[in-house]
Amino acid sequence: MQKSLFAASLFALLSHAAFANTLSDKVDAMSENGRRNFISTLVQQSGAQCPAVQRVFFQGLLDKAAVWNVRCSGKNADFGIVFYDDQANTTRVMPCAQLKELGAPGCFKKF
């Protein structure tokens, strides 16, 4: 059920391609509750443990990718989500420590 809801939500987001907004822009335009639900689904589908999203933070742009941070309840539960600006709306979820490998500062710090 949750996967089909996610797929339907993602289809609805991406079906407005004529507006040429990136997926990150669409996430930014969501309500706080909608953003938390969408981000939670992305993190969980990546295989990461995220019982509940506590905070979502737009960190900034890195080259042509938008970087968001998420704090989940639980131990070691801070993640970075990279939204690449490509036609496939590619996303990558990683522990915050891995963001440094991309040249980003630690999570929850604007750049």
Backbone bond lengths (Angstrom), bond angles and torsions (degrees), N, CA, C in turn:
res aa  C-N    CA-C-N  psi(-1)  N-CA   C-N-CA  omega(-1)  CA-C   N-CA-C  phi
1 M - - - 1.452 - - 1.524 110.81 -
2 Q 1.348 116.36 -47.00 1.457 119.67 -177.26 1.526 110.96 -64.91
3 K 1.347 117.26 -39.18 1.461 119.84 179.92 1.528 110.82 -65.72
4 S 1.350 116.67 -39.56 1.459 118.16 -179.81 1.521 110.65 -68.85
5 L 1.338 117.29 -35.07 1.467 120.74 176.07 1.520 110.03 -64.95
6 F 1.334 116.57 -42.31 1.459 120.71 177.95 1.529 110.44 -62.18
7 A 1.340 115.86 -45.91 1.463 119.69 -179.05 1.527 110.74 -61.83
8 A 1.331 116.26 -41.39 1.464 119.59 178.68 1.520 110.89 -64.98
9 S 1.330 116.80 -41.29 1.471 120.94 178.91 1.522 110.66 -64.64
10 L 1.324 115.56 -43.55 1.460 119.65 -179.80 1.526 110.33 -64.74
11 F 1.324 117.69 -41.75 1.460 121.12 177.80 1.521 110.45 -60.87
12 A 1.340 116.25 -43.32 1.466 119.96 179.83 1.523 110.53 -62.56
13 L 1.321 116.43 -40.43 1.464 119.95 179.12 1.521 111.64 -64.77
14 L 1.317 115.85 -43.19 1.457 120.27 -173.01 1.523 113.08 -83.99
15 S 1.323 118.18 -15.08 1.452 120.59 -176.82 1.522 112.68 -71.58
16 H 1.305 117.94 -12.54 1.458 121.81 179.05 1.530 110.70 -96.00
17 A 1.331 116.28 39.98 1.463 121.95 -175.98 1.519 112.36 -59.34
18 A 1.331 117.85 -23.60 1.463 120.34 -179.35 1.520 111.99 -62.02
19 F 1.320 117.25 -23.28 1.458 120.43 179.11 1.523 111.80 -80.78
20 A 1.325 118.01 -11.84 1.464 124.64 175.30 1.515 113.53 59.51
21 N 1.313 118.78 28.42 1.457 121.31 174.45 1.516 109.05 -82.95
22 T 1.312 116.23 144.49 1.451 119.38 174.53 1.522 108.59 -77.71
23 L 1.306 115.99 164.41 1.461 120.33 178.36 1.522 110.23 -60.53
24 S 1.307 117.86 -37.24 1.461 121.16 178.04 1.526 111.45 -61.47
25 D 1.326 116.85 -40.59 1.465 120.30 177.70 1.517 110.58 -62.01
26 K 1.319 116.19 -38.53 1.464 120.35 179.81 1.528 111.05 -69.02
27 V 1.307 116.56 -37.61 1.467 120.12 175.92 1.524 109.30 -64.20
28 D 1.311 116.82 -42.09 1.459 121.65 179.40 1.531 111.64 -61.20
29 A 1.327 116.73 -34.16 1.461 121.23 -177.93 1.537 112.99 -78.94
30 M 1.317 117.36 -11.88 1.465 120.57 -179.20 1.521 111.20 -70.71
31 S 1.318 115.40 159.04 1.470 119.43 170.99 1.530 107.66 -65.92
32 E 1.304 116.89 162.29 1.472 120.10 179.44 1.528 110.47 -58.08
33 N 1.308 117.35 -43.20 1.461 121.04 -179.97 1.529 111.10 -65.78
34 G 1.325 117.18 -42.69 1.458 120.97 177.40 1.518 111.72 -63.01
35 R 1.325 116.35 -40.96 1.464 121.71 178.76 1.524 110.30 -62.45
36 R 1.332 116.97 -45.43 1.470 120.16 179.57 1.523 111.03 -61.92
37 N 1.325 117.29 -42.73 1.467 120.54 -179.91 1.522 111.19 -64.65
38 F 1.325 117.12 -44.84 1.457 121.05 -179.45 1.531 111.13 -64.29
39 I 1.322 116.53 -47.70 1.466 121.24 179.80 1.523 110.46 -62.99
40 S 1.327 116.95 -41.38 1.467 120.93 178.45 1.521 110.75 -57.69
41 T 1.317 116.43 -43.36 1.463 121.14 179.45 1.527 110.64 -64.08
42 L 1.328 117.69 -43.48 1.470 120.63 178.20 1.524 111.23 -59.85
43 V 1.320 116.35 -46.08 1.471 120.40 -177.81 1.525 109.98 -64.47
44 Q 1.314 117.00 -46.52 1.460 120.06 -178.56 1.522 111.67 -64.55
45 Q 1.330 117.96 -38.83 1.463 120.29 179.44 1.522 112.35 -69.40
46 S 1.327 116.73 -18.62 1.463 119.55 176.49 1.527 111.14 -78.07
47 G 1.332 116.45 -11.11 1.464 120.66 -177.99 1.516 113.30 98.35
48 A 1.322 117.34 -4.90 1.463 121.23 179.48 1.531 109.46 -76.07
49 Q 1.298 115.40 152.94 1.460 121.24 178.78 1.521 109.30 -87.55
50 C 1.327 115.89 118.84 1.461 121.50 179.24 1.522 108.32 -145.70
51 P 1.345 116.30 83.84 1.464 119.06 -178.51 1.526 113.02 -59.61
52 A 1.322 117.26 -39.38 1.467 121.53 178.96 1.518 109.35 -156.95
53 V 1.331 116.13 134.23 1.466 121.09 177.71 1.525 108.78 -78.10
54 Q 1.326 115.41 126.54 1.462 120.66 178.79 1.522 112.03 -100.56
55 R 1.331 116.32 -30.52 1.472 119.78 -175.85 1.517 109.43 -154.34
56 V 1.330 116.01 140.81 1.463 122.99 173.18 1.525 106.27 -126.07
57 F 1.332 116.41 134.84 1.460 121.46 -172.27 1.528 109.49 -140.75
58 F 1.325 116.87 127.88 1.468 120.87 174.22 1.514 107.58 -82.70
59 Q 1.328 116.51 115.35 1.459 121.49 -175.87 1.520 111.91 -84.80
60 G 1.324 117.63 -39.58 1.456 119.86 179.45 1.517 111.79 148.11
61 L 1.322 114.59 -171.14 1.463 121.52 -179.44 1.513 109.79 -104.69
62 L 1.311 114.90 135.37 1.459 122.46 178.93 1.517 105.96 -125.12
63 D 1.321 117.01 107.66 1.461 121.92 -168.81 1.524 107.43 57.37
64 K 1.324 118.51 -120.02 1.463 120.61 178.91 1.527 111.32 -106.86
65 A 1.308 117.17 19.34 1.456 121.26 -179.34 1.528 109.71 -111.10
66 A 1.325 115.66 141.91 1.465 121.45 175.96 1.525 107.69 -96.80
67 V 1.313 115.57 134.38 1.461 120.46 -178.15 1.522 109.38 -113.80
68 W 1.322 115.05 124.55 1.453 123.07 176.42 1.517 107.77 -115.88
69 N 1.319 116.94 152.05 1.459 122.69 176.40 1.514 108.66 -118.08
70 V 1.307 114.98 148.73 1.459 120.39 177.72 1.527 109.00 -136.50
71 R 1.308 115.21 135.97 1.459 121.64 174.34 1.522 106.56 -109.63
72 C 1.327 115.16 122.04 1.455 121.29 177.80 1.524 108.86 -105.90
73 S 1.312 115.69 156.36 1.453 118.49 173.57 1.527 107.47 -67.69
74 G 1.307 116.62 148.79 1.459 120.67 -179.86 1.516 111.74 113.70
75 K 1.310 114.85 172.04 1.458 121.98 -178.33 1.529 110.37 -80.82
76 N 1.326 116.73 139.70 1.472 122.31 179.54 1.521 111.08 51.80
77 A 1.306 116.15 53.60 1.459 119.73 -171.42 1.520 113.65 -119.57
78 D 1.319 118.40 36.27 1.460 122.01 173.79 1.521 107.95 -104.95
79 F 1.329 115.34 130.27 1.456 120.28 -177.33 1.523 110.81 -130.61
80 G 1.312 114.90 153.26 1.447 121.90 170.62 1.517 108.11 -106.70
81 I 1.314 115.72 140.97 1.463 120.91 175.53 1.520 107.06 -122.55
82 V 1.308 115.44 122.74 1.456 121.50 -179.59 1.530 107.37 -104.21
83 F 1.327 115.24 122.12 1.463 122.07 176.03 1.524 106.59 -103.01
84 Y 1.326 116.19 107.56 1.457 120.20 179.78 1.527 109.72 -79.43
85 D 1.309 116.33 143.17 1.457 121.94 -179.57 1.521 108.56 -88.68
86 D 1.334 115.15 75.89 1.457 120.21 178.31 1.526 109.47 -134.01
87 Q 1.306 116.28 170.39 1.468 120.13 -176.62 1.520 112.72 -65.02
88 A 1.330 117.93 -24.97 1.459 121.72 -178.58 1.529 112.34 -85.80
89 N 1.348 117.46 -3.89 1.475 121.28 -175.09 1.525 111.12 52.20
90 T 1.314 115.86 48.74 1.453 122.47 -178.48 1.520 110.58 -64.58
91 T 1.328 115.82 135.98 1.460 121.48 174.84 1.516 108.76 -126.60
92 R 1.307 115.20 153.44 1.467 121.65 178.08 1.520 107.85 -138.10
93 V 1.320 116.60 125.54 1.461 122.71 177.74 1.517 107.71 -105.68
94 M 1.336 116.00 132.09 1.465 120.08 -178.71 1.519 110.42 -149.29
95 P 1.329 117.24 155.82 1.466 118.85 173.08 1.528 109.40 -60.20
96 C 1.303 116.19 149.65 1.471 120.11 -177.84 1.524 112.99 -54.61
97 A 1.310 117.12 -35.53 1.468 119.92 -179.14 1.527 111.33 -59.03
98 Q 1.324 118.18 -31.09 1.466 120.91 -179.45 1.529 112.91 -74.61
99 L 1.327 117.07 -19.74 1.467 119.01 178.07 1.521 111.15 -60.83
100 K 1.313 116.78 -31.33 1.467 120.67 -179.72 1.529 110.67 -61.78
101 E 1.342 116.66 -30.58 1.462 120.45 177.94 1.525 111.52 -65.15
102 L 1.339 116.26 -24.13 1.468 120.91 178.50 1.527 112.00 -89.78
103 G 1.329 116.59 -4.02 1.455 120.61 -179.80 1.512 113.94 96.29
104 A 1.316 117.81 9.75 1.470 121.57 179.01 1.530 109.19 -91.92
105 P 1.321 117.15 151.93 1.463 119.33 174.50 1.527 109.30 -72.28
106 G 1.308 116.95 -179.42 1.452 120.20 176.33 1.524 111.54 -58.80
107 C 1.298 116.36 159.52 1.462 121.03 -178.80 1.518 112.19 -59.25
108 F 1.310 114.28 154.08 1.461 124.96 176.91 1.533 112.85 65.29
109 K 1.350 115.44 28.08 1.460 122.81 173.73 1.516 107.55 -127.80
110 K 1.327 116.98 118.36 1.479 121.16 179.39 1.526 110.48 -60.21
111 F 1.311 115.10 149.53 1.465 119.96 170.52 1.502 109.48 -140.78
